[in-house]
Amino acid sequence: MKGFAMIKIGQVGWIEKEKPKVGPYDAVVRPLAVAPCTSDIHTVFEGAIGERYNMILGHEAVGEVVEVGSEVKDFKPGDRVVVPAITPDWRILEVQRGFHQHSGGMLAGWKFSNIKDGVFAEFFHVNDADMNLAHLPEDIPLEKAVMISDMMTTGFHGAELAEIGLGDTVAVIGIGPVGLMAVAGAKLRGAGRIIAVGSRPALIEAANFYGATDIVNYKNGDIVEQVMKLTDGKGVDRVIIAGAGPDAIDKAVKMVKPGGIVANVNYFGEGDVLPIGRLDWGAGMAHKTIKGGLCPGGRLRMEKLIDLVRYNRVDPGKMATHVFRGFEHIEKALLMMKDKQSDLIKPVVIIEE
């Protein structure tokens, strides 16, 4: 089969590999729609998780089941499915501890384009199919559905980690697709004021659509000073970091109130240390909680997010600003995520309607 791969750090290209085989609990799926992610860019061009050779990229897909193992009960060939970016092994102890994302080791629930071939191929393998796939309703278009697999679950996880309460003032640093879904998640959880930090007009327009009440443009000066000015020097109750560089946590700690929470769902792709200002963290005693988490995956999570889309609680389709048709456009879409032209939010490649 053909796949689009990370040849090595800094290099991508098309390769040929054998079609994957199913185990008793697994499935082979062919993609119907895929989307490249900024995480792919960090992995390839920054070497964020180390060297990988000839590893097929991609972890955002909806597809059609081609083959299932002998023990798969709820899915059959021909079923259209949402495939989560995080596909844990559900039969090991980390799941019982409540951290399925780290089944088999830290971040090991993130398998596609990390520890095994991803979804940018004619066929891809899904472990624990009954636990990791979710049926795709016919009334959800593919370009919306593919946003569920990663962008929605990651952005919403930022709002969950932040433990947003009714009326809270929330800052979202970085309003790429994940940040936009963090804005939407903050609104759904009852935030009062939502301050979105970003600069590109297309993203600002989308942030307002998803529920931002204020915009802070980092090109207009220090974002901490701008947030503190907007809040009359009080700061915010919660900060969600969904983008930006290694200094983002430090800035978040500065703008959050004592007793507040900083929630990170950003993939820091470079640097060995993430600095935090000692005094801004109250010499370690400010009751400013810092949390970071890999997004939830699995079937139940996908089914819940599907319902949010299906019943019009959130419309992730607005993020699909560039829709291509044809498998061959995967490379172009990936490089668009690297270059981030001004009108881009998210490219999607429809392989088959």
Secondary structure as GFF3:
##gff-version 3
##sequence-region A 1 353
A	DSSP	beta_strand	2	8	.	.	.	ID=ss1
A	DSSP	beta_strand	11	16	.	.	.	ID=ss2
A	DSSP	beta_strand	27	34	.	.	.	ID=ss3
A	DSSP	alpha_helix	38	45	.	.	.	ID=ss4
A	DSSP	beta_strand	55	56	.	.	.	ID=ss5
A	DSSP	beta_strand	61	68	.	.	.	ID=ss6
A	DSSP	beta_strand	80	83	.	.	.	ID=ss7
A	DSSP	alpha_helix	93	96	.	.	.	ID=ss8
A	DSSP	three_ten_helix	100	102	.	.	.	ID=ss9
A	DSSP	beta_strand	124	126	.	.	.	ID=ss10
A	DSSP	alpha_helix	129	132	.	.	.	ID=ss11
A	DSSP	beta_strand	134	135	.	.	.	ID=ss12
A	DSSP	alpha_helix	142	147	.	.	.	ID=ss13
A	DSSP	pi_helix	148	152	.	.	.	ID=ss14
A	DSSP	alpha_helix	153	161	.	.	.	ID=ss15
A	DSSP	beta_strand	169	173	.	.	.	ID=ss16
A	DSSP	alpha_helix	177	188	.	.	.	ID=ss17
A	DSSP	beta_strand	193	197	.	.	.	ID=ss18
A	DSSP	alpha_helix	201	210	.	.	.	ID=ss19
A	DSSP	beta_strand	214	216	.	.	.	ID=ss20
A	DSSP	three_ten_helix	218	220	.	.	.	ID=ss21
A	DSSP	alpha_helix	223	230	.	.	.	ID=ss22
A	DSSP	beta_strand	236	241	.	.	.	ID=ss23
A	DSSP	alpha_helix	248	255	.	.	.	ID=ss24
A	DSSP	beta_strand	256	264	.	.	.	ID=ss25
A	DSSP	three_ten_helix	282	284	.	.	.	ID=ss26
A	DSSP	beta_strand	289	292	.	.	.	ID=ss27
A	DSSP	alpha_helix	299	310	.	.	.	ID=ss28
A	DSSP	three_ten_helix	316	319	.	.	.	ID=ss29
A	DSSP	beta_strand	320	325	.	.	.	ID=ss30
A	DSSP	three_ten_helix	327	329	.	.	.	ID=ss31
A	DSSP	alpha_helix	330	339	.	.	.	ID=ss32
A	DSSP	beta_strand	346	350	.	.	.	ID=ss33
###
